[in-house]
């Protein structure tokens, strides 16, 4: 059950999200993500896929009732497009890294959007590595805080 895989480009990112959806459908549980910028994702996977994915994940969340999705985003980012099933927290700009990592099940995914073609997604299946990153995420989650509404925040 150990291994490393690489996914590349928009197609790879779509495949990644399909795998996250499949995991959520089968297992529920907690999915964590750090360094997320929804705008970058949408730009890379397209509006249509993005809307479809949000719809599918919202359904899984409602159907299962045991899915928890935690996302740490940069302070000031008000793109909460997955707020039907995501809990968002803001982390200070000094700690925010635009190299996102996702944890679901025994898989850690690290994303690099600066590659050509981009992004490059490195999937690591290793309980030890995943648990280490999960602990890091929990520490960041404690440091982060719920987004504060600003005058121009609006629900999308």
MOHU-V807630 format. One record per backbone hydrogen bond with DSSP energy under -0.5 kcal/mol. CO is the residue of the C=O (numbers start at 0). NH is the residue of the N-H. If there is no record, write none. Layout:
[[CO,NH] [CO,NH]]
//
This chain:
[[2,124] [4,122] [6,120] [7,11] [8,12] [9,13] [10,14] [11,15] [12,16] [13,17] [14,18] [15,19] [16,20] [17,21] [18,22] [19,23] [20,24] [21,25] [22,26] [22,27] [23,27] [28,67] [29,104] [30,69] [31,102] [32,71] [33,100] [35,73] [36,39] [36,40] [37,41] [38,42] [39,43] [40,44] [41,45] [45,49] [46,50] [47,51] [48,52] [49,53] [50,54] [51,55] [52,56] [53,57] [54,58] [55,59] [56,60] [57,61] [58,62] [59,63] [60,64] [65,28] [65,67] [67,30] [67,69] [68,86] [69,32] [70,72] [70,88] [71,34] [71,35] [72,90] [73,76] [77,79] [78,80] [79,82] [81,84] [81,85] [84,68] [85,87] [86,70] [88,72] [89,144] [90,74] [91,94] [91,95] [97,99] [99,110] [100,33] [101,108] [102,31] [103,106] [105,125] [106,103] [107,123] [108,101] [109,121] [110,112] [111,114] [111,118] [111,119] [118,8] [119,111] [119,121] [120,6] [120,122] [121,109] [121,123] [122,4] [122,124] [123,107] [123,125] [124,2] [125,129] [126,130] [127,131] [128,132] [129,133] [130,134] [131,135] [132,136] [133,137] [134,138] [135,139] [136,140] [137,141] [138,142] [139,143] [144,89] [149,152]]
//
